[in-house]
């Protein structure tokens, strides 16, 4: 039973949320209009992925990639960060020796529970599985953290029944702690049980206070409004200048960790290709000369990654720089290399990219390539490509649009040389990682340290 004085605070939190006009913004300050309507539309697609996984229509790798890609375009639950997608990636990577066991466990656990008792049983099974991995790991950063289990599973449950299952966000725990409503627990099972019951009691208080039944999402938004985004630093000047409260989409806290490889990059690269970053940053050469040399070097690196590479002739109409093919996977990529010393931004290239896709996708499909992607390689990227990528993957036959840094490409080649990584693994990595793919992402994916 929540004490009377705490009930008054909860009501005040609701009143402040209403005064803010229920404004919802992401962590970049961009307003998300009608987040609940957006979530309902997203749930239709997410449920399809879950059903396809449960029915063996797609495998666990395709399921993971589909969830990642969709959430990067529709970040409505904060799943793209540590406790969501990173946890999923680490769970799969650390289970590849016996992937069938994980598949069966995940199918059982992400299926909507019958009731709270069933939910706690599912949490217990996945938590136990993760604890076994976590307890043996030398580097805890590289394995699934058992502390992510409640968030991870409750996300999937909410996708299947948003009215019944609340998501256990870190920011909600922070808010409850500040109100002295939260009790520390020793397991994810106990944490979710306590949270579920507390959330139900809070909804009841707000429903009686307003005379209208309150949903999980309404309670969630009100407490986000109260606590804000746990990652956003509030300076004293910001506090003074703030005129209105806003709700920010929860992005689970992710500590800044410097990630380095366990080897020297140059030890696994021939001198010719090791100059890629230097060439991309060159300012002395003419743009056409530099661009041509950079494009050829990018093509050479993809050859060394065991792709069949077709270098396209420039000057005879508008062409991308290369086509990559891998027959065993029935996969192809259209590649455009951009030697921009100050970082590449889309500019007016969107029309050219669409022309490349419309011209080459039908040709590749006729030759039996079922999965076609588009890769842009550059030293860095300085504009936001999200809306453009969303448009391309929705309206064309391109399944994955990839922004790949020069350094990341070199590390991919180094790990391939060092560990004899197969092309199928390289393709899976390229299509599963989020944009832009940087060196740290490749290191985290493949390094054993």
N, C-alpha and C positions, 0 to 999 in steps of 0.2 A: 504494500500500500504506500503510495507516494504521499509524504507529509503535506499538510495544507499549505505551508509557506512555499514549498516547491511547486505545488499546483498553481499557485499565483504566478510564479516565475514562468512556468510553461505557457500560461495564458498570455502573459506579457510578450513572450517570444512570438506567439501567434499574431498578436496585435501589431507588432513591429513588422512582421512579414507582410501583413495586409497593407500597412502604410507604405511599404516599398513598391506597391503595385505589382507584387509577385514577379518582379523582373528577374530573369535568369540569364546570366552571362557565363561564358567560359573563362578560363584562366588568362586569356589574352584580351579580355574585355569585350569580346564580340557577343552581342545579344543573341540568345537562342529563343526565337519566338515560338511560343506554344510547345514547350519541351515535352509535355505529356502527350500531345497529339503526335509529335515526332517519334516518341518512344513507341506508341501504339503501332505506328506504321512500320517502324524498325522491327518490332517483335514478330510481325508476320514473316519477314525474311529470316530472322534468326531461328524461329521455330522450324522453318524448312531445313536449315542446316542441322539442327538437332535431330529431326526425324530422319534425315538422310544418313546421319551417322549411326543412329540406333538401328536402322534397317540394313546397314552394310552397303548402302548405295555409294557412300564415300568412305574412304579409310580415315584413320586418325590424323594423318598428315594433311589431307585435304580439308578435313574438318577444322583443324587448327589454323590453316592458312585462310580459309573462308571467314572464320570468326575474326581473325586479325585484320584482314583486308576490309571487312564490313565496318568494324569498329573504328578503324582509322578514318573512314569517311563519315562515320556517324557516331562521334564520341559522346554519347548521351549518358553513359554510366561510368566513365572513367576506366574502362576495362583495358585500355591500351598500355597501362603502366605496370608497376611492379607486381601488385597482387593479382593482376588479371593475366594479360598476355605473356609477360615475362615468366610468371609462375607456370603457365601452360607450356611455354617453350622448354623450360628447365625440366619439367615433369616428363615430357616426351624424350628429351635428349638423354636423361639419366635412366630411361627405361627401355632403351633400344635393344638391349640384350634379350629382354623378355617382353616385347611390346604387346603381345597378346594378353598378358596378365593385366597390363594397364588399360587396354581397350575394354576388357570385360569389367574392370573396376569402374572406369569412367562412365560406361553405359549405365551401370547400376546407380552410381552416385548422382549423375546429373539429371536422371529421370525425376520428375516431380514427386516429392514424398507424399505419402497418403495422409500423414499428420505430423505433428511436431516430434513425436517419438520416433517415427520412421526417419525424419530429417536428421535427428541426432545420431541415429544408427549409421546413416550414410556419412555424416561428418566424421564419426569415429573411425570408420574404415579407411577413408582417404587420409585422415590425420596420421593414423598408424603407419600407413604405407609411406608417407613422406618422412615421418620420424626415423624410420629404418634407413632411409637414404641419407638424411641430414646428420644423423648421429655418427655415420661412418665417414663423412666427407672431410677431407683436409681443408678444402677451401669452401666455406659455407656459402659464398657468393654464387657459386656455380650450380647449386642444387636447389630444388623446390623447398621454400621455407614453410614449415607446417603452420606458421602463423597466418598464412594467406588462405587457408582452406575455407574458412567461413565466408569470406568475401567471394571467393571463386565459385563455390557451389551455390550460394544464395543468389548470385547473379543469374545463373542458369535457371534456378527455380523461379525467380521473378519473371524471367522471359516466358515461362510457361503458365504462371498465374500471378500477375502483379498485385492483385487484391489480397492474396493470402500471404505471400512471402516477401518480407522486407530484406534489403541488402545491408549487411553489416559493414558500414564504412568506418574508416579510421576517424574521420571528422565527426561522426556521430558519437563515437566513444569519447573523443575530446570534449564535445559539448556536454555530454552526460557527466563526465568527470568534473568539469567546471561547476556544474550544478550540484555536485556531490550526490549524484544518482547512480554512478557506476561503481561496481565492485570488481576488483581484480579477480581474475579466474585462472585456473591452472591448465586449462585445455580449451581447444576450439569448441568442443562439445558444450562445455559449461558456459563459455562466452556467448554462443549463439542462443542457448536456452534462456539465459538471463536477458539478453538483448530482445529476443522475440517477445517475451512476457512484458518487459518494460515498454516496448513499442506499442503493444496492445493497450496497455494502461494509459499511455500518453494519448493515443487516438481516442480512447473513451473519454478522457478529460476534455479534449478539444471538441469532441462531438457534442457532449453535454453543454459545453460553454457556448458553442455557436448554434446549437440546435440542428446541425447538419452533420451527417456521418462523414468522417474524415478518412482518406485513403492513406496507404503507406507513402505514396509520393508526396502528398500534402504535408504530412508530418516531417518527412525527409527534407523537403524544401525549406520549411520553417526553421529547422535546426541548422541547415546550411547557412541560412540567413543570419542566424544568431552567432555561429562560430566562424563562418567564412571558410575560405580555402586554407587548409593547414600549411600549404607550401608558400603562401603569399606573405611576405614580410610587410607589416604595417608600421610605418615610421610615425613619429609623433606628429609631424607636419601633415601626414596623410589623415591621421585621426581628426585633426582640427579642421581640415578642409572638407571632410566627408559630409555631404548633405543628405544622402539617401542610402538606405541599405539595399544591397543587391544579393541575390543568390548566385553562387558560383558553382559550376559543375565540379564535383569532386574528382581530383586526380590524386590517386593514392601516392603517398609520400615516397619519394625515391631519392636516396642519399647519393650525393655526388662522389663517385669513385673513379679514380684515375686508373684506367685499364691499359696495361702494357703487355706485349707479347713476351714469351719466354725465350726468345731468340732474336738475333739481329736480322732485320729484314734483308739486308744485302747478302747474307750468307746463302739465301735460297733463290736469288735472282741473278740472271746473267746481266752483265753491265749495260747491254743495249736497252733492256726494258726498265731497268732501275732509274732511267732518266725521265720517266713519264711525268712525274710531278714537276720536275725542274723545267721540262719542255712546256707544260701547261702554264707555268708562271712566267715564261719568257716574255720580255718586253722589247728586246732589241730587234728581233726578226719581224718581217712583214707579217700581217695577220694571215695572209693566204699561205705563205711558206710555213709558218708555225702550225697552222691548222692542218695542213697536209701531212706534216711529219707526225703530229700528235695522233691523227686518225689512223695512220699506218701502224703506229706503235700499239694503239689500243687493239687493232685487228690482230697483230702479232701475239699479244697476250692472250686473247681469246683462243687463238690457235693452240697455244701452249696449255690452255685449259681443256683441250681435246674436243673443241667444237669444230665442225666443218665451217670454214669462214669464206664467204664470198665478198670480196671487196668490190664495191660498186664504183663505176667510172663517174667522176664528177665532170660537170661541164656540158653533158649531153642531156639537158633537162634536170629537173630537181630530183635528187636521189639522197637517201640516207647514206651513211658511210659504209655499212656492211650488213650482211644477213648472216646470222649464226644458225646452224642446224645441228640437231642431235637426233638421228633417226631412231635409236633405240627407245628414246622417250617420246618420239613423235612431237618434239618441241622445237620451236624456232623463235629467234628474237631479231627484231629490227633494231639496229644500233646506230646512234648518232653521237659522235664524239665532239665535245665543245672545248676548245683550248682558250678559255677566258681567264686572264690572269687575276681579275677582280671578282670572280664568281659568275656563274651563268644564271641569267634570269630569262623567263620565257619570251618576253617582248612580242615580236610579230611572228615568231616561229610556230605559233599554234596552227596556222593555216598549212604550213609546210608539213608539219607532223601528221596532220589529218590526211594530206595528200599521199604521204608515204604509206600510211596505213591502208587507205582505200585502194592503192595501186598494188601493194605487195601481199596483203592478207589473202585475197582471192587466189593468187598464184601459189602461195604456200599451202593453202587448204586443198587445192587441186592435187598437190603432190603428197597429200596425206598427213600434213602436220596439223594436229588437232589442237595443240596448245601454242598460242602465239603471244609473245610479249614484246614490249618496247623498252629499250634501255638507253638512257642518256648518261654518258660518262663525262665528267668534268672535275676539275680540282675542287670546286665547291659550288654551292647553289645559294643564291641570295634572295630568291623570291618564293612565295608560297604557291605551290603547284596543286594544292588539294582539290580545288574546284575543277581545274582542268583535267586532272587525273580521273576524278569522279565522272566527268562527262565522257571521257574516252572509254573507260571500262564499262560504262553503262550503254553507250550508243554504238560501239564498234566491236569487232571480233578480238580486240586485244584483251587478254585475260589479266595481265599484270603490267603495270607501267612502273618502271624502276629508275630511280635516280641513284647513280653509283659514283662515289668519289674515286678519284685516281688512286689515292692511297689505299682505299678499300679493295680496289681491283688488284693492286700489287700484293696485298696481304692474302687475298684469295689464291693468287698464283703461288705464293710462298708456302701456304699450308697444303696446297695440292701437291707441290714438289716434295715437301717435307714428309707428309703423312700419306701420300698416294691416294688422295681423296678422289672418289669416282665422280664422273660428270653428273650422275643422277643426284648425288648429294649437293654438288655445286648448284644445280638448277633449283633444288628444293630450298637451299639457302637464299638464293636470289629472290625467289617468289614469296618467301615467308617473312623476310625481314621488312621492317617499316622504312619509309622514305624520310630523308635520304639515307642510304646505306653508307656508313662511315667505317673507318678502320677499326674503331672500338667495337663495332657490331660484329665484324668478322672475327676479331680476336676473342670476343666473348663466346662466339659460336663454336670455335674450333680449338682454343688453347686448353691444354690439360693442366695448367698450373693453378 
